Amino acid sequence: MNKFKPLIFLFLICVVSMMVYIWFFHRKTPVYTLKQIEKSISNHNWNSFSRLVDVDALASSISDNVQSELGYVDLPDASNIAEEKLRKLIESTSPREDYYDFTRTKKLLAKWRENNFGLSVDWKKEIIIGKIETLIYEVFYKIPLNINDLRTIKEGSLALVEIPRKSLLVDTTFYFYLVFKKEGFNYKLYKIKDYDKFSESDNRMFKLYDAFYSEPIHRMLDSCVNVRIVKKEKGCKEWGYSTCLEDGIEVTVKIRNNTNKKIKSLEWEYLYKNKSRYGHLFDPLGAKQTRVQTGVYDYNTFDIDDNSFLKVPITSIDLMINELIFSDGKKISLSDRPYGQETISMSKAYELLGDEKVNKILNSP
C-alpha cells in the first residue's frame, strides 16, 4: 500500500491543481465579470459595479447607441447624463419596473415623430434621457438568467458577449453585444454594441404586431367605405374680396358609402414619407351615396413638412381610414384593435398580411 502513496499524493495534487486552474481561468472570463456585474446590481453596490466596468467608456457608448438610433441628435452632455442614470439604476432599491416611466418615453417619441423631429432642444433632451433610461433598463435589469450559455466572440484584447432578447410581441429573437476589454488578467465591461440596431428591429416588430391586429379592422373599414384622392394642389385658405389672404393646400377626395346605413362620421389619414395628415367627412353621407369634397390645409412656404405634402404625388400617398361611425351609433375604429392577446408568429404575420406588406415593414426605417 505504501508504494501507492506517492501516486495517490501526486494524483491529488493534479486534481487540486486542475481545480485551482479551472477556478482561476473561470474568474478571468467576460462571463464571470458579467456575473459579478449582475451581483453588484442586485446588491445596489455602485463601487463594486464601477470596478467591473470602464464607466466613462460605457457611458459614452450608451450615449452613442441612443443618438445613433435617433439620428445623432446633438446633446453635448449625453455621456454625463448616461453615467448619472446608470448610477441611479445601480443604487436604486425601488422595484425594477419603477425605474422610469415607459409610457412617458413612448409619448415623447410619438410627439417627436409627429412634429417631423423638429421639437425644441429641451424636448429632444427629454427624449434622449428617456431612451438612455430605456437602454440601461433593457441591458442591465434584464441580464439573462442563463449567463453560462451566452456566446462569446474573441477579437484580440476584446471579447463580445452576445445578449439575446426575445420580442414580447412577435415570436423572434434579436441580439446585441456587451464588449469586454482585457486589462491584465481580468475583463472589464467596455461598451455596448449594436443596441441601436436591436432597438430598431424591436420597433419594426411593434409595427408588424400593430399591422397584424389592425388588418381585420382595415378590411372591414375598406369594405364599408372608399376614400380616394382625386386632386391635390396649392390653393387659398382665406379670401379677402378677390385677393387670397392666406395660402393653403387643397385636397379633393371622392368618398363612397358602400353600406345600407347612413355614415355620421368618418376619419382618415394621409400617409407619405413617414409623415401624416388627417382628414374627415364634413357632413353625414347617406346609404350607397358618393360625394366629392375639398379640404384646405395650412401652407407655410418655409415649412419643410408643408412643402413635402404639397409636392408629393397623390400616387405616393397611402390613405388609411381610422374610424367610421354610423348614424345608429355603431362604430368601427382602429382604436379598438385587440392588443395584448398573444405573441404572434412570423408565419401567421405572412399568412394574414402577405409577403409584400411584411417585408415592407421589416425593411422600414
GUSEVO-36551 format. One line per 8 residues: number of its first residue (from 0); for each residue x, y, z of N, C-alpha, C. Coordinates in steps of 0.1 Angstrom, whole numbers, plus 2048, in hexadecimal, padded with zeros to 3 digits. Example, Ala and Ser with C-alpha at 12.3 -4.5 7.8 and 13.67 -1.06 7.14 Angstrom:
residues 2
0	884 7C7 84E 87B 7D3 84E 884 7DF 84E ~ 880 7EA 847 889 7F5 847 881 800 84F;
END
This chain:
residues 365
0	808 7F4 800 800 800 800 809 80D 800 ~ 814 80C 808 81C 817 809 822 81C 7FC ~ 824 812 7F3 82A 815 7E6 821 81E 7DD ~ 813 81D 7E0 80A 825 7D9 808 833 7DE ~ 80D 835 7EA 80A 842 7F0 810 84E 7E8 ~ 81C 84D 7E3 821 858 7DA 818 85A 7CE ~ 813 84F 7C8 80A 851 7BD 7FD 857 7C0 ~ 7F7 853 7CC 7EA 859 7D1 7ED 868 7D4;
8	7F8 86B 7DA 7FB 879 7DE 7FD 881 7D1 ~ 804 87B 7C7 806 882 7BA 7F8 885 7B3 ~ 7F0 87A 7B4 7E2 87C 7AE 7DA 887 7B4 ~ 7DB 887 7C2 7D3 892 7C9 7D9 8A0 7C5 ~ 7E6 8A1 7C4 7EC 8AE 7C0 7E7 8B2 7B3 ~ 7E6 8A8 7AA 7E2 8AB 79C 7D3 8B0 79C ~ 7CB 8A9 7A4 7BD 8AC 7A5 7BB 8BA 7AA ~ 7C2 8BD 7B5 7C1 8CA 7BC 7C6 8D5 7B2;
16	7D1 8D2 7AC 7D7 8DC 7A2 7CD 8DF 797 ~ 7C7 8D4 792 7BD 8D6 787 7B1 8DE 78C ~ 7AD 8DC 798 7A1 8E3 79D 7A5 8F2 79F ~ 7B1 8F4 7A4 7B5 902 7A6 7B7 909 799 ~ 7BC 902 78F 7BE 908 782 7B0 90B 77C ~ 7A7 902 77D 799 904 777 793 910 77E ~ 794 910 78C 78E 91B 793 795 928 78F ~ 7A2 928 78E 7A9 935 78A 7A5 939 77C;
24	7A5 92F 773 7A2 932 765 793 938 764 ~ 78A 931 76B 77C 936 76B 77B 944 76F ~ 783 948 77A 782 955 77F 787 960 775 ~ 78E 95B 76B 795 965 762 78D 965 754 ~ 780 962 754 779 962 748 76E 96D 748 ~ 76A 972 73C 75F 97C 73C 753 978 743 ~ 74F 96B 742 743 966 748 743 967 757 ~ 74F 964 75C 751 966 76B 74F 974 76F;
32	755 97D 767 753 98C 76A 744 990 769 ~ 73D 98A 760 72F 98D 75E 727 988 76A ~ 72B 97D 76F 724 977 77B 726 981 787 ~ 733 986 788 736 98F 793 72E 99C 792 ~ 72D 9A1 785 725 9AD 782 716 9AB 787 ~ 711 99F 783 703 99C 788 702 99C 797 ~ 70C 997 79D 70C 996 7AC 70D 9A4 7B2 ~ 715 9AD 7AC 717 9BB 7B1 70A 9C2 7B0;
40	702 9C0 7A5 6F5 9C6 7A2 6EB 9C2 7AD ~ 6EB 9B4 7AF 6E2 9AF 7B9 6E4 9B4 7C7 ~ 6F1 9B7 7CA 6F5 9BC 7D7 6F5 9CC 7D7 ~ 6F2 9D2 7CC 6F1 9E1 7CB 6FF 9E7 7CF ~ 709 9E0 7CA 717 9E4 7CE 71E 9EB 7C3 ~ 71E 9F8 7C3 724 A00 7B8 733 9FE 7B8 ~ 739 9FE 7C3 748 9FD 7C4 74C 9F0 7BE ~ 745 9E5 7C1 749 9D8 7BB 746 9D8 7AC;
48	73B 9DE 7A8 738 9DF 799 742 9E7 792 ~ 747 9F2 797 750 9FB 790 75E 9F4 78F ~ 761 9EA 798 76E 9E3 796 76E 9D9 78B ~ 761 9D5 787 760 9CB 77D 75E 9D1 76F ~ 75C 9DE 76E 759 9E4 761 762 9F0 760 ~ 764 9F4 753 76A A01 750 75F A0B 74F ~ 75C A12 75A 750 A1A 75B 750 A25 750 ~ 75B A2C 74D 75B A36 743 758 A31 735;
56	75F A26 732 75D A20 724 74F A1A 723 ~ 749 A14 72E 73C A0F 72D 731 A1A 72C ~ 733 A25 733 729 A30 732 72A A36 724 ~ 736 A37 71F 737 A3D 711 731 A33 707 ~ 732 A26 709 72C A1C 700 71D A1C 701 ~ 717 A1E 70D 709 A1F 70E 704 A2B 707 ~ 70B A36 708 707 A43 701 707 A41 6F2 ~ 712 A3A 6ED 714 A38 6DF 709 A30 6D9;
64	705 A25 6E0 6FB A1C 6DC 6ED A23 6DA ~ 6EA A2B 6E5 6DD A32 6E5 6DD A3D 6DA ~ 6E8 A44 6D9 6E7 A4F 6CF 6E8 A4A 6C1 ~ 6EE A3E 6BF 6EE A38 6B2 6E0 A34 6AE ~ 6D9 A2E 6B8 6CB A2A 6B5 6C2 A36 6B2 ~ 6C5 A41 6B8 6BC A4D 6B6 6C2 A56 6AB ~ 6CC A52 6A4 6D1 A5A 699 6DC A64 69E ~ 6E4 A60 6A8 6EE A69 6AD 6EA A77 6B0;
72	6E0 A78 6B9 6DB A85 6BE 6E6 A8A 6C7 ~ 6EA A96 6C5 6F5 A9B 6CD 6F1 A9F 6DB ~ 6F7 A98 6E5 6F5 A9B 6F3 702 A99 6FA ~ 70A AA4 6FB 718 AA3 700 71A A9C 70D ~ 711 A9D 716 713 A96 723 70C A89 725 ~ 709 A83 719 702 A76 719 70A A6B 721 ~ 717 A6B 720 71F A61 727 71E A63 736 ~ 71E A6F 73A 71D A72 749 70F A6E 74E;
80	705 A70 746 6F7 A6C 749 6F7 A5D 74A ~ 6FD A56 741 6FD A47 741 704 A42 74D ~ 70F A48 751 716 A44 75E 70D A46 76A ~ 707 A52 76A 6FE A55 776 6F2 A4B 777 ~ 6EC A48 76B 6E1 A3F 76B 6E5 A30 76F ~ 6F1 A2D 76A 6F7 A20 76D 6F9 A1E 77C ~ 6FE A28 782 701 A28 791 6F3 A27 798 ~ 6EA A2F 793 6DD A2F 79A 6D6 A21 799;
88	6D8 A1A 78E 6D2 A0D 78D 6D9 A03 796 ~ 6E6 A04 797 6EE 9FA 7A0 6EA 9FC 7AE ~ 6E9 A09 7B2 6E7 A0C 7C1 6D8 A0B 7C5 ~ 6CF A0B 7BB 6C1 A0C 7BE 6BD 9FF 7C5 ~ 6B5 A00 7CF 6AF 9F4 7D6 6A0 9F2 7D2 ~ 69B 9FB 7CA 68D 9FA 7C6 68B 9EF 7BC ~ 67E 9EA 7BA 67C 9DF 7B1 681 9E2 7A3 ~ 686 9D9 79C 68C 9DB 78F 683 9E2 785;
96	676 9DE 786 66C 9E3 77C 66A 9F2 77F ~ 66E 9F7 78B 66B A05 78E 677 A0E 78B ~ 681 A08 785 68E A0F 782 68B A1C 779 ~ 682 A1A 770 67F A26 768 671 A24 762 ~ 66B A2F 75C 65D A2F 757 65D A2A 748 ~ 65A A1E 746 65A A19 738 651 A21 72F ~ 645 A23 734 63A A2A 72D 63E A38 729 ~ 644 A3F 732 649 A4D 72F 653 A4D 724;
104	65C A44 724 667 A43 71A 660 A41 70C ~ 657 A37 70C 650 A34 6FF 648 A40 6FA ~ 642 A48 703 63A A53 6FF 643 A5E 6F9 ~ 64F A60 700 658 A6A 6FB 65D A67 6ED ~ 660 A5A 6EB 665 A56 6DD 65A A57 6D3 ~ 64E A54 6D7 643 A56 6CD 641 A64 6C9 ~ 642 A6D 6D3 640 A7C 6D1 64C A81 6C8 ~ 658 A7C 6CB 663 A80 6C3 661 A7C 6B4;
112	65D A70 6B2 65B A6B 6A4 650 A73 69D ~ 645 A76 6A5 63A A7E 69F 63E A8B 69B ~ 648 A91 6A2 64D A9E 69E 659 A9E 695 ~ 65B A93 68E 665 A92 684 673 A94 68A ~ 675 A8F 696 682 A90 69D 686 A9E 69E ~ 67C AA8 6A0 680 AB6 6A0 67D ABC 6AD ~ 67D AB5 6B8 67A ABA 6C5 686 AC3 6CB ~ 683 ACA 6D6 68D AD2 6DC 698 ACA 6E2;
120	6A3 AD0 6E5 6AF AC9 6EB 6AA AC3 6F8 ~ 6A2 ACA 700 69D AC4 70D 696 AB7 70B ~ 68D AB7 701 685 AAB 6FE 68F AA0 6F9 ~ 698 AA3 6F1 6A2 A99 6EC 6AA A93 6F8 ~ 6AD A9C 701 6B5 A97 70D 6AD A8D 715 ~ 6A0 A91 717 697 A88 71E 696 A7A 717 ~ 695 A7A 70A 693 A6E 703 6A0 A65 704 ~ 6AC A6C 702 6B9 A65 703 6BA A5F 711;
128	6B6 A66 71B 6B7 A61 729 6AE A55 72B ~ 6A2 A56 725 699 A4A 726 69F A3E 71F ~ 6A5 A40 713 6AB A35 70C 6B7 A2F 713 ~ 6BF A38 71A 6CA A34 722 6C6 A2B 72D ~ 6BB A2F 734 6B5 A27 73F 6B0 A1A 739 ~ 6AA A1A 72E 6A5 A0D 727 6B1 A04 725 ~ 6BB A09 71F 6C7 A00 71C 6CD 9FA 729 ~ 6CF A02 733 6D5 9FE 73F 6CC 9F3 745;
136	6BF 9F5 745 6B5 9EC 74B 6B6 9DF 743 ~ 6B6 9DF 736 6B6 9D4 72E 6C2 9CB 72F ~ 6CE 9D2 730 6DB 9CB 731 6DD 9C6 73E ~ 6DC 9CE 749 6E1 9CA 756 6D6 9C4 75F ~ 6CA 9C7 75D 6BF 9C1 765 6BA 9B4 75F ~ 6BF 9B1 753 6BA 9A5 74C 6C5 99C 748 ~ 6D0 99C 750 6DB 993 74E 6D6 984 74D ~ 6D9 97D 743 6D3 96F 742 6D6 966 74E;
144	6CC 95E 752 6CF 955 75E 6D9 94B 75B ~ 6D9 946 74E 6E2 93B 74A 6EF 941 745 ~ 6F6 949 74D 702 950 749 70D 946 743 ~ 70E 93A 749 718 931 745 716 92C 736 ~ 70A 92E 731 707 929 724 709 934 719 ~ 70D 940 71D 70F 94B 714 71B 948 70B ~ 71A 94C 6FE 725 94A 6F5 72F 955 6F6 ~ 73C 952 6F6 747 95C 6F7 74F 95B 6EA;
152	751 967 6E5 759 968 6D8 766 970 6DC ~ 772 96A 6DA 77E 971 6DD 783 979 6D1 ~ 788 985 6D4 78E 98E 6C9 79A 995 6CF ~ 7A5 98E 6CF 7B1 993 6D5 7B0 995 6E4 ~ 7B2 9A1 6E9 7B0 9A4 6F8 7A2 9A6 6FC ~ 799 9A6 6F2 78A 9A8 6F4 783 99B 6F4 ~ 778 99A 6FB 76F 98E 6FB 761 993 6FA ~ 759 98F 6F1 74B 993 6EF 742 988 6F4;
160	73A 98B 6FE 730 981 703 723 985 6FD ~ 71D 97B 6F6 711 97C 6EF 705 97B 6F8 ~ 6FD 986 6F8 6F1 986 701 6E4 985 6F9 ~ 6DD 97A 6FC 6D0 978 6F4 6C5 97F 6FB ~ 6BC 985 6F3 6B0 98B 6F8 6A4 986 6F0 ~ 69B 97F 6F6 68F 97A 6EF 684 985 6EF ~ 67F 987 6E3 674 991 6E2 668 98C 6E9 ~ 661 996 6F0 655 992 6F8 649 992 6EF;
168	64B 997 6E2 63F 999 6D9 63F 98E 6CE ~ 64B 98C 6C8 64C 982 6BD 656 978 6C1 ~ 653 96B 6BD 65C 960 6C1 669 960 6BA ~ 672 969 6BE 67F 96A 6B8 689 96F 6C2 ~ 696 96D 6C0 6A0 971 6C9 6AA 97A 6C2 ~ 6AE 985 6CA 6B8 98E 6C5 6C5 98D 6CD ~ 6D0 993 6C9 6DC 993 6D0 6E3 9A0 6D0 ~ 6EA 9A3 6DC 6F4 9AE 6DC 6FF 9A8 6E4;
176	70A 9B0 6E6 716 9AB 6EB 71C 9B4 6F7 ~ 721 9AD 701 728 9B4 70B 737 9B2 708 ~ 73E 9BC 707 74C 9BB 703 755 9BD 710 ~ 75D 9B3 712 766 9B3 71E 775 9B5 719 ~ 77C 9BC 720 78A 9BF 71D 793 9B9 728 ~ 79E 9B2 723 7A7 9AB 72C 7B1 9B5 732 ~ 7B1 9B6 73F 7BB 9BE 746 7C2 9B5 750 ~ 7CF 9B2 74D 7D6 9A9 755 7D1 99B 753;
184	7CD 994 75E 7C7 987 75D 7B8 987 75D ~ 7B2 993 75F 7A3 994 760 79D 99B 754 ~ 790 999 753 788 9A0 749 77F 9AB 750 ~ 77E 9B6 749 775 9C1 74E 76B 9C4 743 ~ 75F 9C7 747 754 9CB 73D 758 9D8 738 ~ 759 9D9 72B 75F 9E4 724 754 9ED 71D ~ 74B 9E6 715 741 9ED 70E 736 9E3 70A ~ 72B 9E9 704 720 9E2 6FF 720 9E3 6F0;
192	71E 9D9 6E9 71F 9D9 6DA 712 9D4 6D4 ~ 70D 9DC 6CA 702 9D8 6C2 6F4 9D9 6C9 ~ 6F4 9E0 6D4 6E7 9E1 6DB 6DE 9E9 6D2 ~ 6E3 9F3 6CB 6DB 9FB 6C3 6D4 9F3 6B8 ~ 6DB 9E9 6B2 6D5 9E0 6A8 6CB 9D7 6AF ~ 6CE 9D2 6BB 6C4 9CA 6C2 6B7 9D2 6C4 ~ 6B9 9DF 6C9 6AD 9E7 6CC 6A5 9EA 6BF ~ 6AC 9EC 6B4 6A5 9EF 6A8 69D 9E2 6A3;
200	6A3 9D6 6A5 69C 9CA 6A2 690 9C8 6AB ~ 691 9CB 6B8 686 9CA 6C1 67B 9D4 6BD ~ 67E 9E0 6B8 674 9E9 6B3 66D 9E4 6A7 ~ 674 9DD 69F 66E 9D7 693 664 9CC 697 ~ 668 9C4 6A2 65F 9BA 6A6 652 9C0 6AC ~ 653 9CC 6B2 647 9D2 6B7 63E 9D6 6AB ~ 644 9DB 6A0 63D 9DF 694 636 9D3 68E ~ 63D 9C7 68E 637 9BB 689 62C 9B6 692;
208	62D 9B7 69F 623 9B3 6A8 617 9BC 6A6 ~ 619 9C9 6A5 60E 9D2 6A3 607 9CF 696 ~ 60E 9CD 68B 608 9CA 67E 600 9BD 67F ~ 605 9B3 686 5FE 9A6 687 5F0 9A8 68D ~ 5F0 9AF 699 5E3 9B0 6A0 5DA 9BB 699 ~ 5E0 9C4 691 5D9 9CE 68A 5D2 9C9 67D ~ 5D8 9BF 677 5D4 9BB 66A 5C6 9B7 669 ~ 5C0 9AF 672 5B2 9AC 671 5A9 9B8 671;
216	5AD 9C2 679 5A5 9CE 67B 5A6 9D7 66E ~ 5B2 9D7 668 5B4 9DE 65B 5AB 9D8 651 ~ 5AB 9CB 650 5A3 9C4 646 594 9C7 648 ~ 58F 9C8 654 582 9CB 657 57E 9D9 653 ~ 587 9E3 656 585 9F1 653 585 9F3 644 ~ 58F 9EC 63D 590 9EE 62E 584 9E8 627 ~ 57E 9DE 62D 572 9D8 627 565 9E1 628 ~ 566 9E9 633 55A 9F2 635 55B 9FF 62E;
224	567 A04 62C 568 A11 626 575 A12 61E ~ 574 A1A 613 580 A1C 60A 583 A2B 60B ~ 590 A2F 60D 594 A3D 60D 5A0 A3D 603 ~ 5A0 A45 5F9 5AA A46 5EF 5AE A55 5EC ~ 5BB A58 5EC 5BF A65 5E9 5BE A68 5DA ~ 5B7 A72 5D7 5B4 A76 5C9 5BE A80 5C4 ~ 5C1 A8A 5CD 5CA A95 5C9 5D0 A9C 5D5 ~ 5DC AA0 5D4 5E3 AA8 5DF 5EC AB3 5D8;
232	5E9 ABF 5DD 5F0 ACA 5D7 5F1 AD6 5E0 ~ 5F9 AE0 5DD 5FA AEC 5E5 5EE AF4 5E2 ~ 5E7 AF9 5ED 5DB B01 5EC 5DB B0C 5F6 ~ 5CF B10 5FA 5CE B1C 603 5C5 B17 60F ~ 5CA B1A 61B 5C3 B16 627 5B9 B22 62B ~ 5BD B2E 628 5B5 B39 62C 5B5 B44 622 ~ 5A9 B48 61E 5A8 B53 614 5A3 B60 61A ~ 5A8 B6B 614 5A4 B78 618 59F B7F 60B;
240	593 B80 609 58D B85 5FC 593 B7C 5F1 ~ 59B B81 5E8 5A0 B79 5DD 5AE B75 5DF ~ 5B4 B78 5EB 5C2 B76 5EE 5C3 B6A 5F8 ~ 5CD B62 5F5 5D0 B57 5FF 5D8 B5C 60A ~ 5D3 B5B 616 5DA B60 622 5E3 B55 629 ~ 5E0 B49 627 5E7 B3E 62D 5E8 B32 623 ~ 5F4 B2E 620 5F5 B22 617 5F1 B15 61E ~ 5EE B0B 616 5EA AFE 61C 5ED AF3 612;
248	5EB AE7 617 5ED ADB 60E 5DF AD5 60D ~ 5DA AD5 601 5CC ACF 5FE 5CD AC1 5FB ~ 5C6 AB9 602 5C5 AAA 5FF 5B7 AA6 5FD ~ 5B5 AA1 5F1 5A7 A9C 5ED 5A7 A8D 5EE ~ 59C A88 5F5 59B A7A 5F6 58D A75 5F1 ~ 58C A69 5EC 57F A63 5E8 57C A58 5F3 ~ 570 A5A 5F9 56C A51 604 560 A49 600 ~ 560 A3C 601 555 A34 5FD 551 A2B 609;
256	544 A2C 60D 53E A23 618 539 A17 612 ~ 53F A0B 615 53B 9FE 60F 530 9F7 617 ~ 52C 9FD 622 523 9F6 62B 514 9FB 629 ~ 50B 9F5 630 4FD 9F9 62F 4FA A02 63B ~ 504 A07 642 502 A10 64D 508 A1D 64B ~ 503 A27 652 508 A35 651 514 A36 659 ~ 51F A3C 653 52B A3F 65B 52B A4C 661 ~ 52D A4C 66F 52C A59 676 53A A5F 677;
264	544 A57 678 552 A5C 67A 55C A53 673 ~ 566 A59 66D 571 A51 667 57E A59 668 ~ 588 A52 66C 596 A58 66E 5A0 A4F 666 ~ 5A9 A56 660 5B4 A4E 659 5C1 A56 65B ~ 5CC A50 655 5D9 A55 656 5E0 A54 649 ~ 5E7 A5E 645 5F0 A5E 639 5FE A5A 63E ~ 604 A50 639 611 A4B 63D 61B A4D 632 ~ 626 A54 634 630 A57 62A 63D A5A 630;
272	648 A54 62B 655 A56 62F 657 A56 63F ~ 651 A4C 645 652 A4B 654 64B A57 65B ~ 642 A5E 654 63A A69 65A 62C A66 658 ~ 623 A6F 65E 615 A6D 65C 60D A7A 65E ~ 602 A7A 657 5F8 A85 659 5EA A7E 65B ~ 5E1 A85 662 5D4 A7F 665 5C9 A85 65D ~ 5BF A7D 659 5B4 A82 652 5A7 A7D 658 ~ 59B A83 655 58F A7E 65B 583 A82 652;
280	578 A7B 654 56C A7D 64C 565 A8A 652 ~ 562 A94 649 55D AA0 64D 54E A9F 652 ~ 546 A98 64A 538 A96 64E 534 A87 64C ~ 529 A83 653 525 A75 652 523 A71 644 ~ 525 A64 641 524 A5F 634 51A A53 634 ~ 510 A54 62B 505 A4B 62B 509 A3D 625 ~ 500 A33 628 503 A26 623 505 A25 614 ~ 50F A1E 610 513 A1C 602 515 A29 5FA;
288	518 A34 601 51B A41 5FB 52A A43 5F8 ~ 52D A4C 5EE 53A A4F 5EB 53B A5F 5EC ~ 546 A64 5F1 548 A72 5F2 556 A76 5EF ~ 558 A82 5E9 565 A87 5E7 566 A93 5F0 ~ 571 A94 5F9 573 AA0 601 581 AA4 601 ~ 583 AB1 603 590 AB7 603 593 ABE 610 ~ 59E ABA 616 5A3 AC0 623 5B0 AC8 620 ~ 5B2 AD2 628 5BD ADB 627 5C6 ADB 633;
296	5D3 AD7 631 5DC AD6 63C 5E5 AE3 63D ~ 5EA AE6 649 5F4 AF1 64A 600 AEF 641 ~ 605 AFA 63C 611 AF9 634 61B B04 637 ~ 626 B01 63C 631 B0B 63E 63C B08 635 ~ 640 B12 62C 64A B10 622 657 B0B 628 ~ 65A B0F 634 667 B0C 63A 667 AFF 643 ~ 65B AF8 643 65A AEC 64B 65D AE0 643 ~ 667 AD8 648 66B ACD 640 660 AC2 63E;
304	659 AC0 649 64E AB6 649 643 ABA 63F ~ 63F AC7 640 635 ACC 637 639 ACB 628 ~ 645 ACE 625 64A ACD 617 64B ABE 613 ~ 64E AB6 61C 64F AA7 619 641 AA2 616 ~ 637 AA6 61D 629 AA2 61B 624 AA7 60D ~ 628 AB4 60A 623 ABA 5FE 629 AB3 5F2 ~ 636 AAF 5F3 63D AAA 5E7 63C A9B 5E5 ~ 639 A94 5EF 638 A85 5EE 62C A82 5E4;
312	62F A79 5DA 624 A75 5D1 619 A6D 5D8 ~ 60D A6F 5D4 602 A68 5DB 603 A59 5DA ~ 60A A54 5CF 60D A46 5CE 616 A40 5D8 ~ 61D A4A 5DF 627 A45 5EA 621 A47 5F8 ~ 614 A4A 5F8 60E A4C 605 605 A40 608 ~ 607 A3A 614 5FE A30 618 5F3 A36 621 ~ 5E6 A33 61E 5DB A38 625 5D6 A2D 62E ~ 5D6 A2F 63B 5D2 A25 645 5C6 A2A 64D;
320	5BB A23 64C 5AF A27 654 5B1 A22 663 ~ 5AF A2B 66C 5B1 A28 67A 5A4 A25 682 ~ 599 A2C 67E 58D A2A 686 581 A2D 67E ~ 577 A25 680 56A A27 679 55F A25 684 ~ 556 A2F 684 54A A2F 68D 53D A30 685 ~ 535 A27 686 528 A27 67F 51E A30 687 ~ 513 A34 681 509 A3C 687 502 A35 693 ~ 502 A27 693 4FC A20 69D 505 A1E 6A9;
328	511 A24 6A8 51B A23 6B3 525 A18 6B3 ~ 524 A0F 6A9 52E A04 6A8 53B A0A 6A3 ~ 546 A06 6A9 553 A0B 6A6 55C A00 6A2 ~ 565 A03 698 570 9FA 694 57C A03 695 ~ 585 9FF 69E 591 A08 6A0 59E A00 6A2 ~ 5A9 A06 69D 5B6 9FF 6A0 5BA A00 6AE ~ 5B4 A09 6B6 5B7 A0A 6C4 5B1 9FE 6CC ~ 5A9 9F6 6C5 5A3 9EA 6CC 5AB 9DE 6C9;
336	5B6 9DF 6C2 5BE 9D2 6BF 5C2 9CB 6CB ~ 5C2 9BE 6CB 5C3 9B6 6D8 5D2 9B4 6DB ~ 5D9 9BE 6E0 5E7 9BD 6E4 5E8 9B3 6F0 ~ 5F3 9AD 6F1 5F6 9A5 6FD 5F0 998 6FD ~ 5EA 993 6F3 5E4 986 6F3 5EF 97B 6F4 ~ 5F8 97B 6EB 603 971 6EB 60E 975 6E2 ~ 61A 96F 6E5 625 971 6DC 622 96A 6CE ~ 625 971 6C4 622 96C 6B6 62F 966 6B0;
344	62D 95C 6A8 638 956 6A1 63A 95C 694 ~ 646 95B 68E 649 961 681 641 95A 677 ~ 63F 94D 678 637 946 66E 629 94B 66D ~ 623 94E 679 615 954 679 615 962 673 ~ 61F 96A 676 620 977 670 621 977 661 ~ 629 96D 65C 62A 96C 64D 61D 967 647 ~ 616 95E 64E 60A 958 649 5FE 963 649 ~ 5FD 96C 653 5F3 976 653 5F6 982 64B;
352	602 987 64C 606 993 645 60C 992 637 ~ 611 986 635 618 984 627 626 988 628 ~ 62E 982 61F 63D 984 61E 640 993 61C ~ 63A 999 613 63D 9A7 610 63C 9B1 61C ~ 631 9B0 623 62F 9B9 62E 638 9B6 63A ~ 63A 9A9 63C 643 9A5 647 652 9AA 644 ~ 656 9A7 638 664 9AB 634 666 9BA 634 ~ 65B 9C1 631 65C 9D0 631 65E 9D5 63F;
360	657 9CF 649 658 9D2 657 666 9CF 65C ~ 66B 9C3 659 678 9BE 65E 683 9C6 658 ~ 681 9CD 64D 68C 9D5 647 689 9E4 649 ~ 680 9E7 651 67C 9F5 653 687 9FC 65C ~ 688 A09 65C 692 A11 664 68F A0E 673;
END
